[in-house]
Amino acid sequence: MKNKIISLLVKVLILSLFSIHSHSSEQNWKPTHEGNKVILIRHSLAPGGGDPAGFKINDCKTQRNLNRVGINQSKKIGKLFKKNKVLIDQVLSSQWCRCKDTAKYAFGDYKEFTALNSTFQSPYDKNETKQLKQLYSFVKKWDGKGKNLVLVTHYSIITAITNAVPSSGEIVITDKNFKVISTISTD
């Protein structure tokens, strides 16, 4: 009898956790319905760290790229935006192939924006101050007219402007001052 009660309590606890997680995930999207939010997305899974020495920004074969899991994760991001009826003003992406591919698989349409490029390793680390100034200026002038701005970028940029440390494919929703409102995991 005691074992049955414990088993039942464990099942109730597990179901409650799934219910809470599902509800909190829906809650995390609510700010986007107000519009005029900045939605930062760290590129989807691209195994490894940094890029190979001598990589070329215009040659995807020389870069770290999305694997099959990353491609599927990108498609899932797009589906989550549709499911949650997130209105998008525009999608901007870093010039790195893994970011452009994340944007392409998730949203189809996007534009490159150099301010979103990685500042993780040399020589690009020297660009951080200039890029962040450009990014802050762009967002300050941006008027979403009730829609949201999607920025597909790298953890180095997201961390520099929000102090959040997102995992691959994680979504960080902020106001125009880059104050974090919510985060959404896509793994």
C-alpha positions in Angstrom: 0.0 0.0 0.0 2.8 2.4 1.0 4.6 1.7 -2.3 1.5 2.4 -4.3 1.0 5.7 -2.6 4.7 6.7 -3.3 4.4 5.6 -6.9 1.2 7.6 -7.3 2.8 10.7 -5.7 5.8 10.4 -8.0 3.5 10.2 -11.1 1.6 13.3 -9.9 4.9 15.1 -9.3 6.2 14.2 -12.8 3.0 15.3 -14.5 3.0 18.5 -12.5 6.5 19.3 -13.6 5.6 18.7 -17.3 2.5 20.9 -16.9 4.5 23.7 -15.2 7.2 23.5 -17.9 4.7 23.7 -20.7 2.8 26.6 -19.1 6.0 28.5 -18.4 7.1 28.0 -22.0 3.9 29.6 -23.2 4.2 32.4 -20.7 7.7 33.1 -22.0 6.3 34.0 -25.4 3.7 36.5 -24.0 6.0 39.6 -24.2 6.3 39.1 -28.0 2.6 39.5 -28.4 2.9 43.1 -27.2 5.4 43.7 -30.0 8.4 46.0 -30.2 10.7 43.4 -28.5 14.2 42.4 -29.6 14.4 38.7 -29.9 18.0 37.4 -29.8 18.7 33.9 -31.0 22.0 32.2 -30.6 22.7 30.2 -33.8 21.6 26.5 -33.6 23.9 23.6 -32.8 27.2 23.7 -34.7 29.5 21.3 -32.9 32.8 22.5 -31.6 33.9 26.0 -30.5 35.2 29.0 -32.4 36.2 28.6 -36.0 39.2 26.9 -37.6 42.3 29.0 -38.1 42.2 31.0 -41.3 38.5 30.6 -41.9 36.9 32.8 -44.4 33.6 34.6 -43.7 32.4 34.1 -47.3 33.3 30.4 -47.4 31.1 28.1 -45.4 33.5 25.1 -46.0 36.1 26.9 -43.8 33.7 27.5 -40.9 32.0 25.6 -38.1 28.5 24.8 -39.4 25.2 23.5 -38.3 24.9 19.7 -38.1 21.7 17.8 -38.7 20.6 18.4 -35.1 21.3 22.2 -35.7 19.3 22.3 -38.9 16.3 20.5 -37.2 16.6 22.9 -34.2 16.5 25.9 -36.6 13.3 24.5 -38.2 11.9 24.0 -34.7 12.6 27.7 -33.9 10.6 28.7 -37.0 7.7 26.4 -36.0 7.7 27.9 -32.4 7.4 31.4 -33.8 4.5 30.4 -36.0 2.8 28.3 -33.2 3.1 31.3 -30.8 1.9 33.8 -33.5 5.0 36.0 -33.1 4.8 39.0 -35.4 8.2 39.8 -37.0 9.2 43.1 -38.4 12.5 41.8 -39.7 15.2 39.1 -39.2 18.8 40.1 -39.2 21.7 37.7 -39.0 25.5 37.6 -38.4 27.5 36.9 -41.6 28.7 33.6 -40.2 27.2 30.7 -42.1 25.9 29.0 -39.0 23.8 32.1 -38.2 22.7 32.6 -41.7 21.6 29.0 -41.9 19.8 29.2 -38.6 17.9 32.3 -40.0 17.2 30.6 -43.3 15.9 27.3 -41.9 13.8 29.1 -39.2 12.4 32.1 -41.1 13.4 31.9 -44.8 13.9 35.6 -45.3 16.7 37.5 -43.5 19.3 40.2 -44.0 23.0 40.2 -43.0 24.0 42.7 -40.3 27.7 43.0 -39.5 27.0 44.3 -36.0 25.9 40.7 -35.1 29.1 39.1 -36.2 31.1 37.0 -33.6 33.6 38.8 -31.5 34.8 35.5 -29.9 38.2 35.2 -31.5 41.0 37.1 -33.2 40.9 39.3 -35.3 37.2 39.8 -34.8 37.5 40.4 -31.0 38.9 43.8 -31.8 35.5 44.8 -33.4 33.4 44.4 -30.3 33.2 48.0 -29.2 32.4 49.2 -32.7 29.8 46.5 -33.3 28.0 47.0 -30.0 27.8 50.7 -30.6 26.3 50.1 -34.1 23.8 47.5 -32.6 22.7 49.9 -29.8 22.2 52.7 -32.3 20.3 50.5 -34.8 17.9 49.2 -32.1 17.4 52.7 -30.6 16.2 54.0 -34.0 14.2 50.8 -34.8 10.4 51.2 -34.7 8.7 47.8 -34.9 5.2 49.2 -35.2 3.9 46.4 -33.0 6.1 43.7 -34.5 9.4 42.2 -33.2 13.0 42.4 -34.3 14.8 39.0 -34.6 18.6 39.0 -34.3 20.4 35.7 -35.1 23.9 36.0 -33.6 26.5 34.4 -31.3 26.7 34.0 -27.6 29.6 36.5 -27.5 27.2 39.3 -28.7 24.2 38.2 -26.7 26.3 38.0 -23.5 27.9 41.3 -24.1 24.6 43.1 -24.3 22.4 41.2 -21.9 24.8 39.2 -19.6 22.7 36.1 -20.5 24.8 33.1 -21.6 22.5 31.2 -24.1 23.0 27.7 -25.3 22.8 26.8 -29.0 19.4 27.8 -30.4 18.3 29.5 -27.2 16.0 32.5 -27.6 16.5 35.6 -25.4 13.6 38.1 -25.5 14.5 41.7 -24.4 13.1 45.2 -24.5 14.8 47.8 -26.7 17.3 48.5 -23.9 18.3 44.8 -24.0 16.8 44.1 -20.6 16.1 40.3 -20.6 12.3 39.6 -20.3 12.4 35.9 -20.9 14.4 33.0 -22.4 13.2 30.0 -24.3 15.3 26.8 -24.8 14.8 24.9 -28.0 16.7 21.7 -27.2 
